Amino acid sequence: MLLNIGSKGEDVKTLQNKIGIAADGSFGPATEAKVKEWQAANGLTADGVVGDITWAKMFNNNLVNTPVLTSLFKLEKLKGHVPDAVIAQIPDTAAKFNITNTLRLAHFLAQCGHESAGFKAVSENLNYSADGLVKIFGKYFNATTAVGYARNPEKIANKVYSARMGNGNEASGEGFKFRGRGYIQLTGKSNYSLFDKTVEDDIVSNPDLVATKYPLASAAFFFNSNNLWPICDKGSDAAAVTAVTKRVNGGTIGLSDRIKHFNEFYILLK
């Protein structure tokens, strides 16, 4: 289920009757405005897009229960393409962070898979040589100062992440404590604190849980917090993947791999 601006048909009429506007079967600005109003009043992200979770909540179909989401997303088709441990995390993550249709899920998994080298990397690798530090973190190191930090991930993190993203100074150790973790590198005390509010565990006191228990959820939190879902909803072509990639990566590094995996996942999930 995916209804948004431009959608037409009987499902749109059903929706319009539900939200109390003229049922002409055409999803226009007036329908979008009423959908946003309904979503906001019912604890959902008010994006004006009617995906499976909005539809289910609207019509009391109970699809937000995770066993139903497992079937809804045809997650069994991902076996052999995505690790079983990742598949197991999808239903809860989808329900909590507005992954409401297969298009969003395919975009999300493609980005997570690339950023984590195939769902393998869950913690930032900061084991840089002196030359690597100058190349990657030239703002913080030069050829002379880099020598004292080379191959010491803790010192490196405390230096480059100090006094920003909510972290204390270099001596506080918070740069390393709140280094990048998860499939899309949750980084900085401020971001850990915000994510902490979405889960039952104390993430600020136990940041390693982002890597061990919440690598997928923390990535979905990033997508949700940075309003990436409307970009995902734009489509399944290379332009849509490129737009999502720019928001995730800040550029287009690894774009061909991201497009390849998006196409793979989207075909499987359709």
N, C-alpha and C positions, 0 to 999 in steps of 0.2 A: 504494500500500500504506500503510495506517494502521491499526494495531491498538493499542488501549489499553483502559483500564478500561471495561467494558461491551460490548466487542466479542464477537461470537459467531460460530461457524461452523467450517468445515473448515480455514481458514487458521489459526485459533486452535489447533485440534488439532495441526496440523503443527508449529506453534511450540512447543506444550507438549511434544510428543514430543522436539523438539530440545533443550529445556532440562531435560528429565528430570523432569517432573511429570505427574500424572494428566491424560490428554488428554480432558477433558470438554467441550471446545469453548467454554468460557466464560472470558473474560479477567477474572479477579478479582485481589484483592490478592496472593495467593500467586504468580500468574503474573507480576504486575508486579514483585514482589520478585526473582524469579529472572531476569527480563529485565534489571533494573538490575544485578544481580550479573554477568550475562554481558557486558553493555555495558562495565562498568568493567574487566573482565578483558581486554577486547579493544580497548581504546583509544578507546571511543566515550563520548559524554556519557551518563551513567547517568540518563536521565530516565524510563525505564520505558515509553517509547513505541516501538513497532516501526514505523518508517517504511521507505522504500525502501532507504536505505543500511544500516540495521541488518539488514534482511531479506537484502539482497544479501551482506553480509559473513557472516552466519550460515549461509547456504546456498551460499557460494562461487560466486555468480552473476556476480561481477566488475562489478557495476553501478556501483561507485565510480569506474570509469574515466570520464573526462570526456566522451568521445564518446557513451557510453551514457547518461550523465546528460542530455546534450543532447536525446536522443530521449525519454528517460523523462519529462522535464518538458515535452515538446512545445514547445520554445522557439521553433520557427519560427512558432508562432501569435502570438507577441508582436511580431513584425515590424510596424512601422507604429504600434505602441502604446508601445514602449519603444525607445530608440535602439539601433542595432546594436552600438555600443561597449559598452553595458551588457549586452546579451544575451551578448556574447562573454565577459564576465567571470563569468557565472553558474555554469557548470559547476565551475570550480576553487573558486570561493567556496562553492558548495553543499557540495562534498566536504569542504572544510576546516572549515567552521563549522556543520555539522549542519543544513543546510537539507534535510531528509530526505523531504519530501512537498510536494505542490502547495499545500496549505493554508498551510504556513509560507512558501513562496515568494511567494504572493499577498499575504499580510500584509506581508512584508518589502518587496516592491517598492512597495506602496501607501504605506508610510511613507517610504521613500527618495524616491519621486517627489514627494511633497508637501514634504518637508523641503528638497529641493534645487530646488524650482520647476521640476519636470519634468525632473530629471536634468541641469540646467544649472549650478547653483551648486555648486562644489566647494571654495570657500574662503570663509571668513567675511568679510562686508562690514562693516567698522568705520568707514566714512566718515561719521561722525555730525556733525551741527551741534551747537552749544552747547545749544540747546533739546532736541535729541534725546538728548544725553548725560544731561541732567538727568532726562529722562523715562524712559530705559531703564536708566541706571546711577546712579540717584539716591543709591545707597549710597556712591558714590565721588566724585560731583561735585555742586556747587551752581552757581547762576547765575554766580558769580564765577570759580570755579576751572575751570569747563568751557570758558571762552573760550580758555585757553592750550592746550587739547587738541583743540578742534574741527577737523574735517576733516584730522586727522593719525592715520590708522589705527595706525601703529606706536606712537606715544605712548599712544594709547587702550588698545591691547592690553597694553602693558607696565604700565599703571596698573591696569586692572581684573583682570588675571590674575596679578598679582605675588604672591609668597609664598603661593601655594596651588596645588593640583593638581600638586605636585612642582616648580613653577617657583621660580626665585630671586626676588630683590627687583626693584623696578622698573628699577634700573640694569643688571640682568643681561641684559635684552633677551629673556628667555625667554618672557615673555608673548606677544610678537609671534611669536617663532620657533615656538612651539607653540600658535598660535591655531587656531581651528576649521577643519578640513579634512575632505573626504570628503562623501558624501551625507548622513550623519548626524554632522556636525561632531565629529570626534575632537579633543579639546581638553586641553591640559595635558601637561607633560613626563612625568608618571607614566603617563598613558594611552598616550602615544606609546611609552614604554619597554615597556609590556606588549604592545602591538601588534607592536612590533619583534621580539618573540620568536616570532611566528607566521609571519613571512615571511623570505625570504633576504636582502633588502636591509637596509642599515643605515638604519633610519627615523629614529633619533635624530639622526644626522649629516645626513640628507637628508630633512627633514620634508615638503618639497614633494612627495615621492613619494606621500604620502597623497592628495593632490589629483590628481596626474597619472597614477599607476599603480594605486593601491589605493582609489579612492573607494568602490567597492562592498564590497570585502573589509573595509575598516575599519568600514563600517556593519554588516556581518555579525558582525564581532568584537564590536561594541557589543551586538547582539542576544544573541549567545552568552554574553558575559560577564555580562550583566544578566538571564540566565535568562528571556528573553522567549519562547523556543520553546514551553514548556508553556502559556503564555497563548495563543499562536497556535493551539495544538492544540485549544483549547476550542470552536472552531467558526467558522462563516462568517456569523454574524448581526451585526447592528449592535452588540450588547453586546460581542462578542469584539473587534471593531475598536476600540470605545471603550476597552476594557481595555488593548489594546496601545498605543493612542494616549497614554493617561495615563502609561504607563511611558516612552514615547519623549519626549513633549512636556512632561510634568509637569502637563498639563491637557488640555483638549480643543480647543485652537485648531486651526481648519481641519478639524474632524471630518467635516463633510459631504463635503469634497473627498476625504478619506482613505477614507471609506466608498464613495464613487463609484468611486475607482480600485481599491479592493480588489475590488468586485463585477466590475469590468471585467476585471481580471487573473485572478480566480478562474474566471470563466466561460470565458475563453480557455484556461486551463491544464487544466481538467477533462477 
